[in-house]
Amino acid sequence: MKQTCLHDKHVAMGALMNPFGGFDMPIQYKGIVEEHNAVRNACGVFDVSHMGEVNISGPEAEKFVNYIFTNDIASAPDGKIFYGMMLNPNGGVVDDLLVYKRGENNFFLVINASNIDKDVAWIKENAEKFNVEIDNLSDQLGELAVQGPTAESVMEEVLDINCKELEFYTFKESELDGKHILVSRTGYTGEDGFEVYADHETIRHLWDELMESGRVEPCGLGCRDTLRFEVGLPLYGDELADDISPVEAGLSMFVKLDKPEFIGKDMITKQKAEGAPRKLIGLEMADRAIPRHGYEVLNENDEVVGYVTTGYRGISIDKSIAAALVQTQYAVKDNVLKIRIRKKTFPAKVVAKKFYKKSYKK
């Protein structure tokens, strides 16, 4: 089991630790509800040092990244961040990721912890025909996510990191106490927020400053999941997988079919034209019963037509809600389906996947 550079600090704070993506990670400190509400109402900080980072550079870096990535990074300004996916030839998702443009033919990729080895192998395999250099920085860097309505003031006043000028989905690189840092404004909670990438020593120092300030709540992966789910953000392994396409997951806007050839383009073009066999939907329960990942979704005749990808009692909205991948014919707003929970079935109405309004900086 891998450990992040902050592992000993989590243990010392009494965090509930559990395996995630091959790492021993904090799931909660005081409690998921309290940490969730701290991010919605003030500021929380997450150790996300388990995430992977890969730098791609060289004369053909832009051409190569555009070939393996669904979004279009061509002619993007330096400092811009793109969300998108890497696809297999069948249109399934190898991983969803962020691509940071550092400069001409220099790109920083942030990938999911559980996919680091798979992704790096896949990237290297597809890079053989391109003049690029691939550096896996995952073991060298740590990452903090500072999230919530007061995140900007916390960054400025507690960490002394200037970030007011950063727009949504942009980043900058600078030095802090003589150490290189990369600071971005994206987030995975539906709230305003920042990410800081740096060496392990710097991340440990910043964590201590945040804890000593009393202005942030340490947050585990438990509330990270409830926060992202309420605003309709996908998690790889739940809403995305090798056998789930961006079209099925409702992420077509991040697949640019008008750009040159990229892996998976033919299959996605076909799905867009003919329609995908399945569709990701939101479901709102009429009952307080809580659906969980993998639970069966049934139609009025009790035939299985899909499954739950994520389910919770929504903390910010106080309703039992779920995301589910179902046969497209049943993905109709206000349609009533059923979810099998243990040996009983409970009605659930089809609704939008975004259960809670995002509050990003415009």
Secondary structure, DSSP 8 states (H G I E B T S, - for coil): -B--TTHHHHHHTT-EEEEETTEEEEEESS-HHHHHHHHHHS-EEEE-TTSEEEEEESTTHHHHHHHH-SS--TT--TTBEEEEEEE-TTS-EEEEEEEEEEETTEEEEEE-GGGHHHHHHHHHHHTTTS--EEEE-TTTEEEEEEESTTHHHHHHHTS----TT--TTBEEEEEETTEEEEEE---SSSB-EEEEEEEHHHHHHHHHHHHHHTS-EEE-HHHHHHHHHHTT---BTTTBBTTB-TTTTT-GGG--TTSS--TTHHHHHHHHHH--SEEEEEEEESSS----TT-EEE-TTS-EEEEEEEEEE-TTT-SEEEEEEEEGGG--TT-EEEEEETTEEEEEEEE-S--S--B---
